[in-house]
């Protein structure tokens, strides 16, 4: 005879009522436990969620939305520039986001449009309440998207920071500190003229990296012209060869800093053509976002790295946003830890204590 208890009953759709009967808990408690409310104890939430998995419960999104007033979706709106969707930095962050949202039973709603249409897209999603919050990437100083979202009540998190970062949640790396350190290390090793192949300084991350490099020179009483900056246009995927070639036209440059490992890899051909030798008459260091499809093994031991995984940023963006969506905290920020792997001849003692040295 078939077991008629709730745990053994075969149904087309297991409901919250079934979970309530199986666990001896009220429907309200079951609902709040499944939706992660903090007024339900951790032990009870885990018990409910485990039983839900065992019974094959899947939430009815329409019913869930009526009860919680949540869509269980987060929005990501991106400009539709021709290269934006093949940018490996974006792909790495997005992969982390997609993995993390599964832990919250959320989906990602992705939209794109021309730059002049972006604010109207945000307005549409806010008005129809089709998402519970937004991820905003690549902030610019005085970013109009952030200004708009701050004028609404909808939660959002920014990958990066600009001048209003005390008013919203964000995830970032220490762009200023990482490049201040790389510049200090190169100057401390005796390099009098350093090329910095940076990203697009219309974006806050690239501007902060340049400011960090300049601050290191000022602190060491070195003239500003010790640093020669070359800027890529976003995304930083095709500029490495040309900008390296341009930098090496100056024979006084003996060190190059790259804002992306993609550009450092592309720059290798230009270095070979210049008849310079890495580790002898040329020192190289790069930001390494740990992009999984970029093979840096040929450069290991030959150049230095400042490392912070972009995939970790994707996970952190979802965690920070869900705190806001669930009303668990006010605006807060999270720094993804950076670390350094320097060539043995470089002065590792110049790396501040907040950074790990491999």
N, C-alpha and C positions, 0 to 999 in steps of 0.2 A: 504494500500500500504506500502511496506517495506521502511523504511528510507534509503535513498541512501547516506547520509552524512557519512564521514569517521568514526564517532563515532558509527553510527548505522549499518554500513555495516558488513555483515557476511562474513568472509573469512576463508580459511583454515590456512593462516598464515598472521598475521598482520606484516607489514614492516615498516621500518623507514620512507618511503615515506608517509605512512598513518599517522604516528605521525606528520610528517611535515605539512601535509594538515590540520590536526585537530587543530594544535597549531599555525599555521601561522609562523613557524620558519624554518630556512634553514635546509637541511639535515645534513650539517656539524655541526650546533649547536646541533641538536638532538643527533647525534652520540657522540659528545664530552660530552654532558650532561649525556648520558647513561653510558659512560665509566669513569665518575667521574673527568674529567679534571678541574683543578682549574681556568682556564680562563673563565669558564662559571659560572655565579653567583649562589650562593646557592639557591636563590628563583627560578631561571630558572631550575636548576637541579631538585629541588623538584617537580616543576610543570610538567616537562617532565616525571619524574619517576612515578608520580601519574597517569598521563594519560596513560602511558605504561601499568601500572597494570590494569587500568580500561578497556583498549582495549584488554587485553590479549596478549600483545606483549611478545614474547620470542626471544632472540637474536639468529641469525644464526651464530653459532660458526665459521664456515669456512669463512664466509664473514667478520666476526668481526676480525678474525686473519689476514686476508689480509689487512684490514684497519689499525688496531692498532699494528700489528706485535706482538701480545700477544696471548699466548695459553689459558689464563684464567685457568691455573692449577698451583698449587705449589707442589713441590716435598718433600717427606720425605723418606729418605733412612736409614734403620736400620739394624744392624747386626742381624743374625738369630739365636742367642743363644737360647737354648731350653726353657729358662724361660722368655726371654725378652718380649714376647707378652702377658704373663699373669701377668706381673708386674702391680699392681694396680696404681702405680704412673704414669706410662706411659698411662694407660687407661684414667686416669682423665685428663691429659694434652690433649690427643688426642680428647677426647670428647669436650673440650673447643674449640679446633681448628676447628672441624667439624661444630660446631654451628656458629662460627664467619665467616667462609668462605662464608656462605650463604649470608651474608650482602654485599658481594662483587661480588656475582654471579661467584664464583670460585669453582673449584674442587681440591681435594687432590689426587695426584698420589703417591701411597705407594709402595716401593720396598724394598727388603731385600736380603742379601747375606752374604757369609762368610766374616769375618773381612778382610781377605787379598784381597777381591774383591771389597771393598767399594769404593775406589778411582776410579776404572775403571767404576763402576756404575755411579758415579758423572760425569765422563768424557763423558759417553754415553749420558746422559740427557742434558748436556751442549752443546754437539756437535750437537744433533738433534733438539735443541731448543723446546723440548716438554714440558718444564715447564718454568714459568717466574721467579722462585726463589725457595729457599730451606729453610726448617726448619732443623736446626741441634740441636740435643739433647746431653746431657751428655758429654760436652767437657772435654777433658783431657789436662793437661799441654802440651803445644807445639803440639796441635792437628793437625794431618796431613790433616784431612778433611778441617779444616779452612785454613790451608796453601794453599791447592789446590784452594779453592773457592776464596781466596784473589788474586790468580794469574789470575782469570777470571774477566769478567765484570758483571757476573750474581749476582743479589741481593740475600742476604741470611740473616737470623736472627738466633741467637744461644740462646737456652734455657740454660743459665748459662754463665760463663765467664772464660777465661784463660788469658794468659799474653799479648795477642794482642787485647784486647777488645775495645781499643780506635779506632780500624780500622773497626769495623763492628757493626751492630745493635744487641742488645741482650735484653733478659728479664730474670730477676733473682730475688731472694730474698737476703736479707743481711745475708748470711750463717755465715760469720765471726761474725757479730754483734749479731745475735740471740744466738749463742752458747757462745760467750763471756759473754753475759748477764745472760744466765742460769747458767753458771759456777760461775759467780760473786755472784748471788743470793744464790746458794747452799753454797759456801764458807762463804758468809756473815751470813748465818744461823748457822754457826759453824761446818759444815761438813769438816773434816780433810782429808778424802780420798773419792774420787768420781770416780765411774766407768762411762766411756763414751762408750756406745755401738753404734759405728759409722757405716757408710756405707763403701764402697770400696774406699780406698784412691788413687786408680788409677784415680779417677774422681775428678774434681776440686771442686765440691760442698762438698764432704766429707773431702778433704784436708783443705778447708777453715774453716769448722766447727771445726776441730781439732786445727787449728792455733788460732781460736778465743778462744777456751777453754784454751789453753796454755797461751795466752796473758792475760787473766783474772787473772790467778794464778801469773804470773810474776808481773802484776800491783799491786797485793795485797801482794807482797813479800812472797808468799807461794812456797814451794819447788816443782819442776816439778813432783816428785813422788806422789804428792797429787792427780794427775789425772792418772787413769789407763785405757788405751784405748783398746777396743776390736773391731776388724773389721769384718764386714760381707762381703761376696762376692756378687757383684751385680747380680741380684736385691735383695733388702733387704726383702725377703718374708718368709724365712724359718729359720732365724738365731736367732730369739728372745729367744726361750726357751734355746737353748744350750749356747748362750753367757751370758744370765742372770745367768744360773746355774754356769757357769765358774766364773763369777764375784763374786758371793756370796760365793765362796769357800774362799774368803779373808774376815775374820771376821771384819777387820778394815774398810771395805767399808760400808758407811752408807747412800749413795745417789747414784742414777743411773740416767744418762741422756741417752735418746734414740734418735737416728737420724730419727726414723720413728715410727709412732703410731702403725703400723703393728707389729713391733718388741716389742713394749711396751705391746700390747695385748697378744702376744705369751709368753712374759716373766712372765705373771701372774701365770701360773702353777708352774714355777720354784721358784717364790717367796713363794708361798703357801707351796711347798715342803721343803723350807729352814726354815720354821717356823718363818720367819720374818713377821712383821706387818707394812704395809704401813701407814705412818703417826705417827708411834711410834718409831720404831728403824730403819726405812728405809724411805727415801724421794725419790720420783720418779718425773721426768719431761720428757716430750717428745716433739719432733717436731710433729705438727699435720697439715698435708697437706689437711685436710678436705676431705678425701676420702669417698665418699658417701656410699660405701658398708661396711665400717668399723664402727661398732657400738661402740662408746666410752662412751655411757651413763653410763655403770657400773663404769667407772673410774672418772666421773665428781665429783668434790669435794674431791676426794681421792688423785689425782695427779695434777701436774701443766702442763700447755701447752704453747708452743710457736706456734702461728698459722699464716699460710699464704696459701690461697687456691690455689691448683694446677690448678683447672679449670679456675681461673682468668688468670693464666699464659698462658693457651692455647689461650684464647681470645686475650691477649696482644701480643702474638707471631704473630698472623695474622695481627693485626693492625700495628705493627712495620714493618713487611715484606711488607705490601701493601704500606706504605709510600715510601719505597725504589723502589718497582715495578712501582709505579706511578710517581716517580721522584720528590716527594714532600719534601724530606729531605735527608741530608747526614746520615751517621751512627749515631745512637743514642741508648741510653739504657733506660730501664724502670725497676724500682724496684717495685715489688709487696709488698705493706705494710705488715709488720709483727706486731703482737700484742701478748700480754701475758695474760694468766689467771693463777694466782698463788694461791696456798693454803694460807689461811689467816695468817698462822704463819710465812710465808716467808717475807723477807724484800723487799717489792715492791718499796721502795724508791731508790733501786739500779738499777731499770730499767731506761735507758736513755730516755730523752724526745722524741726522734724520734719514740719511740714505744708506742702504745696505751696499757693501762692496763685495762682489762675488770673488 
